[in-house]
């Protein structure tokens, strides 16, 4: 799902991510989808140290790097049920 979300962020025009003179940004600025790489090239590390690093990054999941944007919606009339429905649509 992160790959799909990253593709969607890439389709947004920069003006929506950066805003303009008369309008603030409406979507977060997207910096990229980052996936840990097992291809390590650190000549200063021993083979055992490289293996240890590779083992550590196996459990790391990909992330979308986004800039904070806007303000969180805080509506006291929004029930937990409706909040769950909205969250499931995102």
C-alpha positions in Angstrom: 0.0 0.0 0.0 2.9 2.4 0.6 4.0 2.0 -3.0 0.5 3.0 -4.2 0.4 5.9 -1.7 3.8 7.1 -2.9 2.7 7.1 -6.5 -0.4 9.1 -5.6 1.7 11.8 -3.8 3.9 12.0 -6.9 0.9 12.9 -9.1 0.0 16.0 -7.0 1.2 19.2 -8.5 3.9 21.0 -6.5 1.6 24.0 -6.0 -0.7 21.8 -3.9 2.3 20.7 -1.8 4.0 24.0 -1.5 1.2 26.5 -1.7 1.3 29.8 -3.5 0.9 33.5 -2.8 -2.8 33.3 -2.0 -3.2 29.7 -0.8 -1.5 27.5 1.7 -0.4 23.9 0.8 -3.3 21.4 0.9 -1.3 18.2 0.9 2.0 17.4 2.6 5.2 17.7 0.7 6.3 14.3 -0.4 10.0 13.5 -0.1 10.0 9.9 -1.1 9.5 6.3 -0.2 12.5 5.0 1.6 13.3 1.3 1.7 16.2 -0.1 3.7 18.9 -1.5 1.4 20.9 -4.6 2.1 23.5 -3.5 -0.4 26.0 -2.0 1.9 29.4 -0.7 0.9 31.3 0.3 4.0 35.0 -0.7 3.6 35.8 0.2 7.2 33.4 -2.5 8.5 34.4 -6.1 8.8 32.4 -8.9 7.1 30.9 -9.8 10.5 29.9 -6.2 11.2 28.2 -5.9 7.7 26.3 -9.1 8.4 25.1 -7.7 11.7 23.9 -4.5 10.0 22.1 -6.5 7.3 20.4 -8.5 10.0 19.3 -5.4 11.8 17.7 -3.8 8.8 15.7 -6.9 7.9 13.0 -5.9 10.4 12.8 -2.3 9.2 9.8 -1.5 7.1 9.7 1.1 4.3 8.5 4.6 5.2 6.9 7.5 3.4 8.7 10.7 4.3 6.2 13.6 4.4 6.3 17.1 5.7 3.6 18.1 8.3 0.8 20.0 6.6 -2.2 21.8 8.0 -3.9 21.4 11.3 -5.5 18.2 12.7 -9.3 18.2 12.5 -10.7 18.3 16.0 -14.5 18.0 16.1 -16.0 17.1 19.4 -19.2 15.9 17.7 -17.2 13.3 15.7 -18.0 10.0 17.3 -15.5 7.1 17.6 -17.6 5.2 15.1 -17.4 7.9 12.4 -13.7 8.5 13.1 -13.0 4.8 12.5 -15.0 4.9 9.3 -13.1 8.0 8.1 -9.7 6.4 9.1 -10.6 3.2 7.1 -11.1 5.3 4.0 -7.7 6.9 4.1 
